Amino acid sequence: MTQPPLRNSIGIPRRPSLVGRDAELAALDEQVALAHTGAFRVVLVTGEPGVGKSRLVNEVAERQRDSAVVVGSRAFELGMTYSLALWIEAFERLLSPAPTAEVRRLCGSSVCDLALVLRPARRALGSSPGKPDPELDRAAGREPDSERLLRALTELIDNLSADSPVIVVLDDVHNADASSWQALYHIARRLSDRPVLVLATARTADLARHPVAGQVLVGLEQDDALVRLGLHALTDESVAALTRAVSGADDMPPALVSWLVERSQGYPLFVIGLLRALIEEGADLTQPRLARVPESLTGRVALLVGRLDPPDRELLEVLAVIGGRVDIDGLARVLGRPLDRLGAPLERLTQSRLVGEHEAGHRLSYEIAHPLVQDAVYESIGGARRHAFHRLVGRALVAVGNFGAAAPHFLRSADSGDPEAVDTLIRAVRQAEERNLHQETLPLLTALLDVLDPDDPRWLDVLEAMTWRAEWVIDHLVENGAATAIAVMRRIERQLAASGDQLREGIVQFRLASFLAIGAGQPAQAAAACQRAQELFAAEGHADLALLALNELGWIRYCAGDLPGHRALALDVCEKAENSGDQTALIQSLGALGCIAAIQGQFGEADRHLRRSTDLARAAGKRYRYVWNLTMSGLALALAGQLAASRATFERAMHDPEAGDAVTAEWFAQCDWLSGRLDDVVRRVSQSAARRPLGGSRRRAWAAAFAARAAAERGQSDVAARLLALASATYDRPDDVPGWGNWLPWAAGSMATLAGDPAAGHDLLDHAAGRLRAMHAAVFEAVVLVDATEAAVTADQVDAAVAHSRRLAELSRTIEGEMIGPLAQLAQARALLATGSAAAAAIPATQAADALDRLGCRLFGAMAAEAAGIAATSLDTAVEMLARAANSYDRCGAIVRRDRVAKRLAGLGYRGRRAAVAGRGPAALTPREQDVARLAARGHTAAEIGHQLFIGTRTVETHLAHACAKLGCRSKRELVRFTGELDRMPEAP
C-alpha cells in the first residue's frame, strides 16, 4: 500500500498527490519505456508558472528511482554564471555521497578533467593509497577546456547508463546558460543508443527568448530525440480532486471548489497556496474569502513585475485597477495616450505572459492573464495612486455611458457624499433597472448606503431612478441582498414621510413587501406594507399597480403557510386581470394557481393554469416567468408520478439562462429524489450552490435539505450534517417560510431514523407532516408521511404508524395522479407489519413495489420490496423480494438501506447469503479486492495497480475478476459507478 503524504503543522501535505495528469503521465511513461530499451530521449515540459511542470517530472523520476539512476538540478535566473552549470550541479549532487572508488570508476579516463569542476572527482583523484596522485597536481590551477569537459561529462553519463537507465531532471531550463544547452545536444548525439531520459521543464514565454534553446531543440527534433509536452491548467474536476487530496477530506464544500477554480485558474501551485492561506486564516470554507493574496504568491508576482520598465508597469497597474478585459480604445481613453504609444508596451507585457491579448474581429482587448496576478499587482499600488487610477477609469467609463461599470471605481476613490460618485451610482441604478438587471442593482444600492447619509435628500433621486414595475421585484429575485434592499427602502421612506406623495410611497411599500416576505422571511411585516401599497395605488387611481399588490399579498400568504388564502387571492387577481386585460397580472396569477394546484394534488388544474401562463409568458417575451412556469410544470408531473415527462420538462427549462433565477435546479433535485437518483440530488444541489451560494437564500436553501437526506442515504453522514446545517442557518425561525422550511424537519427526522434514533426522527417527521397539513399542502404531506410511518414502526410506536397510514390512505383518495396510491399501500404494509399482520402486509407491499418500480420511483419501490420481503410467508419469496430491494437500493446509491437488507438476507440460509453478497456492493469485497477495484475504477492498468500494491499482474487480474463478479460488473468500465463508495472505504493495511 502506498504511504500517505507527510503533512505540515496545519495539515497540508508537503507533497500532495498528483491529480489530473493521467494523460501526461502516460506520455512520459512511454518515453521512460523507450529509454529503457536503449534510446536517448529528451522530453521538454512547458507551461506557465504554477501549472505543475516540476511536480510532474519529479513524480515520474521518483517512480523510477528503484530501477534507474536519477539526477537533477535547477537553473536559476542570474545563477548560472559558469559553463555547464546545470550539468555540473546535477552530478555534484549525485557523486557527493558516493565512495571514492565508485567516483573514479564512473569518471573513468576523464577524472582529471572532471576534477576541475566536480569536488567528488577532485576528492577521488587525491585519495589514492600511498603517494598523492600526480594527476591532481597537473589539474590544480588549470582552466577547464570546454571541449574536454563536454567529452568528460559524456563519458560520465555513458558509464552511469552502462549499469542502469539514467533519468536526468533539468528544471527551469529557460534560465540555463548557453553551454548547458549545447551540452544537451552534444550528449544526445554521442549517446543516442544509451538508456538515458532527460526531463526538462521551461516557462513557455521565457524559453522563446532564449538565444540558444531554439536551435538545440530544433536539432533534437530533427534527430527524433525530442518530445514536447505542453502542460495546461487543471480541469474543474481535477481542482476538486486536488482540493480533496490537499485537505485530506472526502468531501469539500462546492463553494470552496468553485472559488479555487476561479481564483487559481486551474494552476495547482495556486490551488495549494490559496487553500493553505484559507486554513491559516481560519476562513469559513463554505464561503471562502481571503483578506489578501498569500505572500508566497505575491512574492512570485513581485519578481515578475520588478523586471518591468516604468511605462510598462504603469500600464499593468491600470489594467489591475480596471479589473477585467478592456479594449485598446478604452485603455487609450483612461491613460490619455494615443494608440501608437500603447502598442510597444502592450506587446512587451503580452510576451511576458503577464497580460493576455484577445482578438475578436478586428478589435483587440487586453486583461491581466491571471486573477491572482491581478490582485497582487493591485495590492502593490500605493493608496493615492490607486485612487487616482480609479477616478481616471471611472470617468472614461462615464464618457461612453457605462455607468454601472464606472460606479465601483468612483466608490473606491470617493469620500462620503462625493457628488460625482453619487451621481454616477444613481445613473447606474437607472441603467440596471431599465434592463431588469437585479444582480447589478443590489451592489449599487449597497454602494449608495456607504456614500449617502441616512438623511440625505438625494435618496429621492435614487427612487426616481427605480422603475415602478421592476420585474425582479415582482418575481422575488432578491436573495442574499434583501437586507440591503430593505435598508435603502427605509431611508427613502423617511424622505417621503412629509412629502404627501402617495404614489411614490406606494412604490416604496410594494418593494418593501417583496423584500420582507421572501428575502427576510417576515410575512407579517410584508403583509402590512403590501396592504398599505395597495391602498395607496388605489387612491391614486393606478388599478394596474393595485392588482400587482393584490397578487403580491397572495404570495405573502404562501410565505406564511396559507395555501387556501393564496389561492383565493390568486383567483381574484386572475378574474380582474382577465377583465382589465392586464397580461402581467394574468401571467402571475395563473402561474400561482398552477403551483398551488400541483402542491395540493390537483394535477389537471395545475396543467391547465401552467400551460396557459407559459404560453402567455412566451408570447410576452417574459423569459424568467416562462422558465418558472416550465419548472412548476416539471414539479407537477413529478408529483403526479410522471417522472419521465417531468425530467424532460426540467431538462428544457435547465437549458435556459433564466433557470438559475427560476430555482429550476433545486426543484429538479426534488424530482431526482422521487426518482431515487440520490447521486443526482447531491450533484445537482452542489452544482447550483457552486454557481450561487444557497446559504441565506430562502428561495433555494431548502434544496440543501433534500441533498442532506440523499447524502445520509448514501452513508455520507458528515456531508449530510453539513448540508442540513446550511439549510438550518437560513431558515432560523420555526415559522420561517413554511412552504420551504418544512423540508428541514423532514430531512432531520429521516436522518435521525437512519442513524438509529427513530423516536427522535418520528417526532420531527410528525411535526413536519402536521405543518404541511395545516398548509393544505397535500402532496408534500403525503411524501413526509411515508417516512413518518417508517420511523413510527421502527420506534415501535404502533398507534402512530396506523394513524399515519390511515391519513395517507385518505389523501390518496383526493390526490390525483399515480404515485400517492402506491405510497399509501407502502405505508399500509408497514403499519400492518407493526401490528403483527405480516400475511396481510404482503399483498399491498408487493403491489406497491410493482407500481412504484413501473413509475420509476426506484427508492420507494425498493422500500416496498423490502416490506414485501419481510412480510413474505415463504423463504423463496422472502429471498426474492429482499434481493430485489437490495439491488434497487444499490442502483439508487442507498448504501445504508442496502447493507441493512443484506444483513437480513444473510440470515435466510444459503440462498439468502448468496443474495446478500450480491447486494452488499463493495462491502462484500475482501480488503485486497477493494484496493484493486478502487484503483481500477480510477482508470489504472493491471500493471500500474500491481506496481502500487506490490503484487503481480496476474494476482491483480484474479482479484479484479472476483471483485467484478461480486459487484455484478461485466467490465472495468462498469466499476466507475462504485468509485465514490470505494474511495470512502479504508485501504488495506
Secondary structure, DSSP 8 states (H G I E B T S, - for coil): ------B-TTS-BSS----S-HHHHHHHHHHHHHHHTT--EEEEEEE-TTSSHHHHHHHHHHHTTTTSEEEEEE--TTT--STTHHHHHHHHHHHTTS-HHHHHHHHGGGHHHHHTT-HHHHHHHT--SSS--HHHHHHTT----HHHHHHHHHHHHHHHHHHS-EEEEEE-GGGS-HHHHHHHHHHHHHTTTS-EEEEEEEEHHHHHT-TTHHHHHHHHHHTT-EEEEE-----HHHHHHHHHHHHT-S---HHHHHHHHHHHTT-HHHHHHHHHHHHHHT--TTS---SS--HHHHHHHHHHHTTS-HHHHHHHHHHHHHTS-EEHHHHHHHHT--GGGTHHHHHHHHHTTSEEEEEETTEEEEEES-HHHHHHHHHHS-HHHHHHHHHHHHHHHHHTT-HHHHHHHHHTT--TT-HHHHHHHHHHHHHHHHTT-HHHHHHHHHHHHHHS-TT-TTHHHHHHHS-TT-HHHHTT--STTHHHHHHHHHHHHHHHTTT--HHHHHHHHHHHHHIIIIIS--HHHHHHHHHHHHHHHHHTT-HHHHHHHHHHHHHHHHHTT-HHHHHHHHHHHHHHHHHHT-HHHHHHHHHHHHHHHHHTT-HHHHHHHHHHHHHHHHHHT-HHHHHHHHHHHHHHHHHTT-HHHHHHHHHHHHTSGGGTTTTHHHHHHHHHHHHT-HHHHHHHHHHHHHHS--TT-TTTTTHHHHHHHHHHHTT-HHHHHHHHHHHHHHS-STTS-HHHHTHHHHHHHHHHHHTT-HHHHHHHHHHHHHHHHHHT-HHHHHHHHHHHHHHHHHTT-HHHHHHHHHHHHHHHTTS-SSSHHHHHHHHHHHHHHHTT-HHHHHHHHHHHHHHHHHHT-HHHHHHHHHHHHHH-SSHHHHHHHHHHHHHHHHHHT-HHHHHHHHHHHHTSHHHHHHHHHHHSGGGGS-HHHHHHHHHHHTT--HHHHHHHHT--HHHHHHHHHHHHHHHT-SSGGGGGGGHHHHHHS----
